[in-house]
Amino acid sequence: MLVFFGFTNCPDVCPTTLSEVAAVMEGLGDDAAMVQPIFITIDPERDTPMALADYVPLFDAGIIGLTGTPDQIVETSETFPIFYERIEQAAAPGGYTMGHTSHLFLFDPEAGFANSWSYGTPAEEILADLRERI
């Protein structure tokens, strides 16, 4: 599993990372069936199931979008080494944006942590790592 925490109103980090995930999935070719990309929102107030259903398919990579109640998101995030916070910003949609960890996490078939990549890691590097593991 490739797991990324973000939000649909993110202006740069999230769409860039999800585009990299899409490039990785495309690069895997037939092996893409062995990897499940997952996008977990950190903004359940705006990222409803409908919002995720509109956003996630834009990347055309078989990404599963997950949301939940604020408490469920907190509980889930506590099992990962991530940070996120709401930042009031008048010019942002809804008057706020979200600050967050921008790592992409890899978990093995038994759901054990395998690796992570920081924001800006090229798809080619992630793809090379995944090919070695598959």
C-alpha positions as CSV (number, residue, x, y, z in Angstrom):
1,M,0.0,0.0,0.0
2,L,1.1,3.5,-0.8
3,V,-0.5,5.8,1.8
4,F,-0.6,9.6,1.7
5,F,-2.4,12.0,4.1
6,G,-3.6,15.2,2.6
7,F,-6.7,17.3,1.6
8,T,-8.6,18.1,-1.6
9,N,-8.2,21.9,-1.3
10,C,-4.4,21.6,-1.0
11,P,-2.9,24.0,-3.6
12,D,0.4,22.2,-4.3
13,V,1.8,19.3,-2.2
14,C,-1.2,17.0,-2.4
15,P,-1.9,17.2,-6.1
16,T,1.8,17.0,-6.9
17,T,2.2,13.9,-4.7
18,L,-0.9,12.2,-6.1
19,S,0.4,12.9,-9.6
20,E,3.7,11.2,-8.7
21,V,1.7,8.3,-7.3
22,A,-0.2,8.1,-10.6
23,A,3.1,8.1,-12.5
24,V,4.4,5.3,-10.3
25,M,1.3,3.2,-10.8
26,E,1.5,3.7,-14.6
27,G,5.2,2.8,-14.5
28,L,4.5,-0.4,-12.7
29,G,2.5,-1.6,-15.7
30,D,1.1,-5.1,-15.0
31,D,2.6,-5.1,-11.5
32,A,0.3,-2.1,-10.5
33,A,-2.3,-4.7,-9.4
34,M,0.1,-5.5,-6.6
35,V,0.1,-2.0,-5.1
36,Q,-2.9,-0.1,-3.7
37,P,-2.6,3.6,-3.4
38,I,-4.6,5.2,-0.6
39,F,-5.3,8.9,0.1
40,I,-6.5,9.7,3.6
41,T,-7.9,13.1,4.2
42,I,-6.9,15.3,7.1
43,D,-9.8,17.6,6.4
44,P,-13.0,15.6,7.0
45,E,-15.0,18.8,7.4
46,R,-14.6,19.6,3.6
47,D,-13.5,16.2,2.3
48,T,-16.8,14.4,2.4
49,P,-17.2,11.1,0.6
50,M,-18.7,13.0,-2.4
51,A,-15.7,15.5,-2.5
52,L,-13.3,12.6,-2.5
53,A,-15.3,10.8,-5.1
54,D,-14.9,13.9,-7.4
55,Y,-11.2,14.5,-6.5
56,V,-9.4,11.1,-6.4
57,P,-10.4,9.9,-9.8
58,L,-8.7,13.0,-11.4
59,F,-5.4,11.2,-10.9
60,D,-6.6,8.0,-12.7
61,A,-4.4,5.7,-10.6
62,G,-6.9,3.4,-8.7
63,I,-6.4,5.5,-5.6
64,I,-8.8,4.8,-2.8
65,G,-9.9,8.0,-1.0
66,L,-10.8,7.7,2.7
67,T,-12.5,10.1,5.1
68,G,-14.3,9.7,8.4
69,T,-15.3,11.7,11.4
70,P,-12.8,14.1,12.9
71,D,-12.2,11.7,15.8
72,Q,-11.6,8.8,13.3
73,I,-9.1,10.9,11.4
74,V,-7.2,11.8,14.6
75,E,-7.2,8.1,15.7
76,T,-5.9,7.0,12.3
77,S,-3.3,9.7,12.1
78,E,-1.9,8.7,15.5
79,T,-0.8,5.4,14.1
80,F,1.4,7.1,11.6
81,P,4.4,9.5,12.1
82,I,2.4,12.5,10.8
83,F,1.4,15.9,11.8
84,Y,-1.5,18.1,10.7
85,E,-3.2,21.2,11.8
86,R,-5.9,23.6,10.7
87,I,-4.6,27.1,9.8
88,E,-7.0,30.0,9.6
89,Q,-6.5,31.8,6.3
90,A,-9.1,34.2,5.0
91,A,-8.2,33.7,1.3
92,A,-8.4,29.9,1.4
93,P,-11.6,28.0,0.6
94,G,-13.8,28.0,3.7
95,G,-11.4,30.4,5.4
96,Y,-8.7,27.9,6.3
97,T,-6.1,25.6,5.0
98,M,-4.2,22.6,6.5
99,G,-0.6,22.3,7.3
100,H,0.6,18.7,7.2
101,T,3.4,16.1,6.9
102,S,4.0,15.4,3.2
103,H,5.5,11.9,3.2
104,L,4.3,9.1,1.1
105,F,4.3,5.8,3.1
106,L,4.8,2.3,1.8
107,F,3.5,-0.8,3.6
108,D,4.3,-4.4,2.7
109,P,1.6,-7.0,2.1
110,E,1.4,-7.8,5.8
111,A,0.7,-4.0,6.5
112,G,4.2,-3.5,8.0
113,F,6.0,-0.3,7.4
114,A,8.4,-0.6,4.5
115,N,9.6,2.8,3.5
116,S,8.6,6.5,3.1
117,W,9.5,9.2,0.7
118,S,9.5,12.9,1.4
119,Y,7.7,15.5,-0.8
120,G,9.4,16.0,-4.1
121,T,10.9,12.5,-4.4
122,P,10.8,11.8,-8.1
123,A,8.4,9.0,-9.3
124,E,11.3,7.3,-10.9
125,E,13.0,6.8,-7.5
126,I,9.8,5.5,-5.9
127,L,9.2,3.2,-8.9
128,A,12.7,1.8,-8.7
129,D,12.3,1.0,-5.0
130,L,8.9,-0.7,-5.6
131,R,10.2,-2.8,-8.5
132,E,12.9,-4.2,-6.2
133,R,10.3,-5.1,-3.6
134,I,7.8,-6.7,-6.1
